[in-house]
Amino acid sequence: MRKCVVFATTVALILCVHGMAFGQELTRLGVIDLQRCLQESMEGKRATELLKQKKAELQSKLNEKQQELMGLRREFEKQSMMLSMDAQETKRRVVERKARELEYYLQDLNEEMARAQDREKKRIFDELGTVIETIGSEGGYAMILEKRSGGVLYWNKAIDITDQVIEAYDKLKQGQNEKIGE
């Protein structure tokens, strides 16, 4: 990946120098911060809110299971003196099994949350890709690089098109939402 980014940056620089050497117009380059697009776009904010709601729902389910386990432990502690050794062993195994189930449940919830976040990011990045391609072709850009990739060490703020992409993406999503509402 890093080699690809370095190669792309090198090609961009060669194109710029090549154009200047022949007295042609300077090749247009753009830089974008996809993470900022994700955080500041209306769709990104909406996705973040949906994920927060999902996390709250999952946390509520987890809290119920934790309360159940704590109740079983308290019950076991209260009854342990009155129970026979076999009954104590059976109760202890039930509590341990519930504790393991809770651990597995927590892992499942964490994985489910990570998958939901990945799905939303991928969906938004795919949609942003379309917007970026449109801006790139209509704006006459030779190349648009992602700011956080390893090959971009410096760029002039004048070529940062992040705000333009966020605005175009918000308009696109707003237009889609209005069509759905009709």
Kinemage of the C-alpha trace (Angstrom):
@kinemage 1
@onewidth
@group {chain A} dominant
@subgroup {mainchain}
@vectorlist {calphas} color= white
{ca met a 1} P 0.000 0.000 0.000
{ca arg a 2} L 2.752 2.405 0.970
{ca lys a 3} L 4.648 1.684 -2.251
{ca cys a 4} L 1.502 2.407 -4.237
{ca val a 5} L 1.017 5.768 -2.521
{ca val a 6} L 4.657 6.725 -3.012
{ca phe a 7} L 4.401 5.710 -6.672
{ca ala a 8} L 1.218 7.763 -7.138
{ca thr a 9} L 2.832 10.808 -5.529
{ca thr a 10} L 5.921 10.410 -7.727
{ca val a 11} L 3.767 10.170 -10.852
{ca ala a 12} L 1.883 13.303 -9.819
{ca leu a 13} L 5.106 15.213 -9.359
{ca ile a 14} L 6.426 14.007 -12.718
{ca leu a 15} L 3.224 15.157 -14.399
{ca cys a 16} L 3.576 18.599 -12.829
{ca val a 17} L 7.224 18.963 -13.835
{ca his a 18} L 6.497 17.602 -17.323
{ca gly a 19} L 3.728 20.165 -17.828
{ca met a 20} L 5.896 23.038 -16.637
{ca ala a 21} L 8.822 21.960 -18.820
{ca phe a 22} L 6.732 22.230 -21.962
{ca gly a 23} L 5.110 25.491 -20.918
{ca gln a 24} L 1.775 23.822 -20.389
{ca glu a 25} L -0.681 24.600 -17.682
{ca leu a 26} L 0.190 23.264 -14.247
{ca thr a 27} L -1.486 19.895 -13.671
{ca arg a 28} L -4.225 20.184 -11.096
{ca leu a 29} L -3.857 18.138 -7.925
{ca gly a 30} L -6.192 17.822 -4.989
{ca val a 31} L -5.887 16.529 -1.439
{ca ile a 32} L -8.760 15.283 0.658
{ca asp a 33} L -9.166 14.234 4.293
{ca leu a 34} L -11.627 11.336 4.178
{ca gln a 35} L -11.757 11.051 7.972
{ca arg a 36} L -12.888 14.677 8.197
{ca cys a 37} L -15.519 13.994 5.520
{ca leu a 38} L -16.770 11.102 7.621
{ca gln a 39} L -16.946 13.217 10.773
{ca glu a 40} L -18.313 16.471 9.342
{ca ser a 41} L -20.739 15.396 6.610
{ca met a 42} L -24.433 15.177 7.460
{ca glu a 43} L -24.463 11.493 6.514
{ca gly a 44} L -21.398 10.820 8.652
{ca lys a 45} L -23.018 12.525 11.624
{ca arg a 46} L -26.237 10.582 11.018
{ca ala a 47} L -24.314 7.296 10.872
{ca thr a 48} L -22.462 8.200 14.080
{ca glu a 49} L -25.776 8.880 15.811
{ca leu a 50} L -27.245 5.571 14.601
{ca leu a 51} L -24.171 3.739 15.851
{ca lys a 52} L -24.457 5.453 19.237
{ca gln a 53} L -28.084 4.310 19.479
{ca lys a 54} L -27.108 0.766 18.533
{ca lys a 55} L -24.346 0.806 21.134
{ca ala a 56} L -26.795 2.011 23.787
{ca glu a 57} L -29.216 -0.823 22.915
{ca leu a 58} L -26.442 -3.404 23.069
{ca gln a 59} L -25.161 -1.936 26.340
{ca ser a 60} L -28.664 -2.210 27.809
{ca lys a 61} L -28.803 -5.919 26.907
{ca leu a 62} L -25.334 -6.421 28.372
{ca asn a 63} L -26.352 -4.661 31.602
{ca glu a 64} L -29.334 -7.017 31.958
{ca lys a 65} L -27.062 -10.060 31.633
{ca gln a 66} L -24.585 -8.574 34.129
{ca gln a 67} L -27.391 -7.931 36.626
{ca glu a 68} L -28.583 -11.511 36.192
{ca leu a 69} L -25.075 -12.839 36.887
{ca met a 70} L -24.663 -10.598 39.941
{ca gly a 71} L -28.015 -11.841 41.247
{ca leu a 72} L -26.940 -15.451 40.831
{ca arg a 73} L -23.676 -14.766 42.658
{ca arg a 74} L -25.445 -13.051 45.558
{ca glu a 75} L -27.941 -15.899 45.776
{ca phe a 76} L -25.106 -18.431 45.770
{ca glu a 77} L -23.249 -16.545 48.536
{ca lys a 78} L -26.390 -16.346 50.687
{ca gln a 79} L -27.317 -19.991 50.238
{ca ser a 80} L -23.836 -21.536 50.232
{ca met a 81} L -23.813 -22.248 53.972
{ca met a 82} L -27.194 -23.983 53.836
{ca leu a 83} L -26.538 -26.102 50.750
{ca ser a 84} L -24.931 -29.522 50.649
{ca met a 85} L -21.520 -29.861 48.980
{ca asp a 86} L -23.120 -31.284 45.825
{ca ala a 87} L -25.677 -28.489 45.669
{ca gln a 88} L -22.930 -25.895 46.225
{ca glu a 89} L -20.879 -27.413 43.404
{ca thr a 90} L -23.898 -27.400 41.080
{ca lys a 91} L -24.701 -23.768 41.925
{ca arg a 92} L -21.060 -22.756 41.498
{ca arg a 93} L -20.963 -24.362 38.050
{ca val a 94} L -24.130 -22.521 37.044
{ca val a 95} L -22.568 -19.205 38.118
{ca glu a 96} L -19.320 -19.987 36.271
{ca arg a 97} L -21.218 -20.998 33.128
{ca lys a 98} L -23.210 -17.761 33.244
{ca ala a 99} L -19.968 -15.786 33.672
{ca arg a 100} L -18.469 -17.504 30.589
{ca glu a 101} L -21.674 -16.871 28.644
{ca leu a 102} L -21.446 -13.207 29.602
{ca glu a 103} L -17.835 -13.031 28.359
{ca tyr a 104} L -18.817 -14.615 25.038
{ca tyr a 105} L -21.819 -12.323 24.798
{ca leu a 106} L -19.590 -9.288 25.352
{ca gln a 107} L -17.226 -10.487 22.613
{ca asp a 108} L -20.190 -10.980 20.268
{ca leu a 109} L -21.488 -7.485 21.013
{ca asn a 110} L -18.062 -5.949 20.399
{ca glu a 111} L -17.754 -7.796 17.092
{ca glu a 112} L -21.280 -6.792 16.091
{ca met a 113} L -20.490 -3.143 16.850
{ca ala a 114} L -17.226 -3.305 14.892
{ca arg a 115} L -19.023 -4.850 11.900
{ca ala a 116} L -21.720 -2.158 12.019
{ca gln a 117} L -19.075 0.581 12.131
{ca asp a 118} L -17.165 -0.995 9.248
{ca arg a 119} L -20.358 -1.321 7.174
{ca glu a 120} L -21.246 2.338 7.705
{ca lys a 121} L -17.706 3.532 6.946
{ca lys a 122} L -17.526 1.441 3.789
{ca arg a 123} L -20.933 2.676 2.612
{ca ile a 124} L -20.023 6.314 3.195
{ca phe a 125} L -16.532 5.949 1.689
{ca asp a 126} L -18.056 4.291 -1.396
{ca glu a 127} L -20.514 7.171 -1.779
{ca leu a 128} L -17.720 9.693 -1.199
{ca gly a 129} L -15.682 7.938 -3.892
{ca thr a 130} L -18.406 8.710 -6.415
{ca val a 131} L -18.533 12.355 -5.319
{ca ile a 132} L -14.733 12.636 -5.489
{ca glu a 133} L -14.665 11.129 -8.981
{ca thr a 134} L -17.278 13.633 -10.139
{ca ile a 135} L -15.407 16.576 -8.630
{ca gly a 136} L -12.136 15.272 -10.073
{ca ser a 137} L -13.440 14.879 -13.610
{ca glu a 138} L -15.494 18.081 -13.660
{ca gly a 139} L -12.738 20.089 -11.961
{ca gly a 140} L -10.016 18.913 -14.309
{ca tyr a 141} L -7.936 17.264 -11.602
{ca ala a 142} L -5.151 14.949 -12.703
{ca met a 143} L -5.053 13.336 -9.281
{ca ile a 144} L -6.729 13.570 -5.886
{ca leu a 145} L -4.759 12.113 -2.976
{ca glu a 146} L -5.936 11.143 0.487
{ca lys a 147} L -4.266 13.298 3.128
{ca arg a 148} L -3.661 10.568 5.684
{ca ser a 149} L -2.034 8.107 3.307
{ca gly a 150} L 1.663 7.505 3.819
{ca gly a 151} L 2.905 9.331 0.707
{ca val a 152} L 1.447 12.775 1.404
{ca leu a 153} L 3.845 14.596 3.691
{ca tyr a 154} L 3.059 18.171 2.706
{ca trp a 155} L 0.437 19.914 0.633
{ca asn a 156} L -0.586 23.468 0.089
{ca lys a 157} L -3.915 24.150 1.777
{ca ala a 158} L -5.105 25.662 -1.508
{ca ile a 159} L -5.358 22.186 -3.044
{ca asp a 160} L -7.340 20.723 -0.107
{ca ile a 161} L -10.803 19.984 -1.507
{ca thr a 162} L -12.250 18.383 1.639
{ca asp a 163} L -14.797 21.168 2.227
{ca gln a 164} L -15.902 21.014 -1.406
{ca val a 165} L -16.386 17.238 -1.163
{ca ile a 166} L -18.336 17.485 2.105
{ca glu a 167} L -20.611 20.138 0.590
{ca ala a 168} L -21.190 18.089 -2.585
{ca tyr a 169} L -21.829 14.926 -0.572
{ca asp a 170} L -24.305 16.697 1.707
{ca lys a 171} L -26.163 18.044 -1.343
{ca leu a 172} L -26.230 14.580 -2.919
{ca lys a 173} L -27.609 12.945 0.220
{ca gln a 174} L -30.088 15.769 0.786
{ca gly a 175} L -31.354 15.357 -2.781
{ca gln a 176} L -31.703 11.589 -2.284
{ca asn a 177} L -33.574 12.091 0.994
{ca glu a 178} L -35.950 14.580 -0.646
{ca lys a 179} L -36.713 12.095 -3.431
{ca ile a 180} L -37.496 9.419 -0.859
{ca gly a 181} L -39.811 11.814 1.020
{ca glu a 182} L -41.895 12.652 -2.082
